[in-house]
Amino acid sequence: MFHFASGPDMLPKEVLEQAQSEMLDWNGTGMSVMEMPFTSDEFQSIATQAHIDLGLLLDLPDNYHILFMQGGAYGHFSLLAMNLLGKNKQADYIQTGHWSTRAINEARRYGDISIVASSEVSGFDCIPAQSEWSLNEKAAYCHFTSNETADGVQFHWTPETSDVPLIADVTSDFLTRNIDVSEYGMLYASAQKNVGVAGLTMVIIRDDLLNQSMDITPTVFNYGEQATNNSRVNTLPTYSIYISGLIFKWILDLGGLDKVEALNKEKAEALYTAIDNDEQYNCVVNKPDRSTVNICFNLQNESMESTFLKDATNLGLINLKGHGARGGIRASLYNAMPKSGVDALINFMQDFSS
Ligand SMILES: Cc1ncc(COP(=O)(O)O)c(C=O)c1O
């Protein structure tokens, strides 16, 4: 069985097996991780190791903090505005699809939000070229969504915003490729796509951006408070952190982000080639902006879509239905999807169209 959902989605089998073997007794403690107080030495050792391993994967510069938080990336659309808009309350946003639009709508409750580039007129089928952006040099930050999970478009370059801090929602491509953290003011991601299970939101933030939050910011969602208190202002999502920690180790054992990036490219290229070489399938996304993790396409004969999905499910290729806002087919190829899963999908697609 291969799962192509947009998240929660497949986890690495090795990680599930380890979690299973440690379920009742973690490391001879007689406790499940789920039963540990978040302040206990045992859980602290798990969280500390996860923190160290994530720092290693990202080659984290010293002036950045990793915060293990809750709220989901959707929650942080508001929380980042509360934490970062500062005194002049102006920010720039790049609109490239469903999730960046939601980020914009949430931030608008808290400040003067400008859409400085958008691909809405063309149905979010591309990333607007940087030369078309009109950035505000007084903005507190510039926000973009590195990968639009619903629309299948992805930034394959890092925006240039001069002194304005760059903030990225990396929820659906976090740890799927190498990234230079020093180019960003802040990155944030929910865990349940490539790096764990629902409940954990990771915020990676440069220290000069802490401590400028609005007074209305809840203490537990105040980035400065969380950084000062080592993400322990309140009870952490302990089990989610444990699972993410296992996944960080799994990625390190695979060979790190360069290796993962190469594997993900190989999977995506194979599927896009199968789509482009078969006139029964059509991907409308501008080629240079196609996502390596959420591959969206349509059947030329859209009336066959439900049969396609049913036949795929019967073969154990599940959750291929596109996002409600976009329709069509979406194959999410996150880190845990093996190449054999993509090959099985391609074989099915070829049989289906013949
Ligand atoms: C790019 C992106 N941002 C934000 C979210 C929202 O994440 P959550 O549901 O964990 O709040 C999602 C969920 O799919 C997403 O894909």
Ligand as a Chemical Component Dictionary entry (heavy atoms), coordinates in Angstrom:
data_LIG
# 
_chem_comp.id                   LIG 
_chem_comp.type                 NON-POLYMER 
_chem_comp.pdbx_formal_charge   0 
_chem_comp.three_letter_code    LIG 
# 
loop_
_chem_comp_atom.comp_id 
_chem_comp_atom.atom_id 
_chem_comp_atom.alt_atom_id 
_chem_comp_atom.type_symbol 
_chem_comp_atom.charge 
_chem_comp_atom.model_Cartn_x 
_chem_comp_atom.model_Cartn_y 
_chem_comp_atom.model_Cartn_z 
_chem_comp_atom.pdbx_ordinal 
LIG C1 C1 C 0 1.890  24.986 2.964  1  
LIG C2 C2 C 0 0.960  24.757 4.115  2  
LIG N1 N1 N 0 0.861  25.702 5.060  3  
LIG C3 C3 C 0 0.053  25.550 6.110  4  
LIG C4 C4 C 0 -0.713 24.412 6.281  5  
LIG C5 C5 C 0 -1.584 24.260 7.489  6  
LIG O1 O1 O 0 -1.026 23.328 8.372  7  
LIG P1 P1 P 0 -1.813 22.881 9.694  8  
LIG O2 O2 O 0 -3.073 22.211 9.227  9  
LIG O3 O3 O 0 -0.879 21.939 10.379 10 
LIG O4 O4 O 0 -2.101 24.115 10.491 11 
LIG C6 C6 C 0 -0.650 23.404 5.327  12 
LIG C7 C7 C 0 -1.453 22.178 5.465  13 
LIG O5 O5 O 0 -1.613 21.389 4.571  14 
LIG C8 C8 C 0 0.207  23.591 4.223  15 
LIG O6 O6 O 0 0.319  22.640 3.274  16 
# 
loop_
_chem_comp_bond.comp_id 
_chem_comp_bond.atom_id_1 
_chem_comp_bond.atom_id_2 
_chem_comp_bond.value_order 
_chem_comp_bond.pdbx_ordinal 
LIG C1 C2 SING 1  
LIG C2 N1 SING 2  
LIG C2 C8 DOUB 3  
LIG N1 C3 DOUB 4  
LIG C3 C4 SING 5  
LIG C4 C5 SING 6  
LIG C4 C6 DOUB 7  
LIG C5 O1 SING 8  
LIG O1 P1 SING 9  
LIG P1 O2 DOUB 10 
LIG P1 O3 SING 11 
LIG P1 O4 SING 12 
LIG C6 C7 SING 13 
LIG C6 C8 SING 14 
LIG C7 O5 DOUB 15 
LIG C8 O6 SING 16 
# 
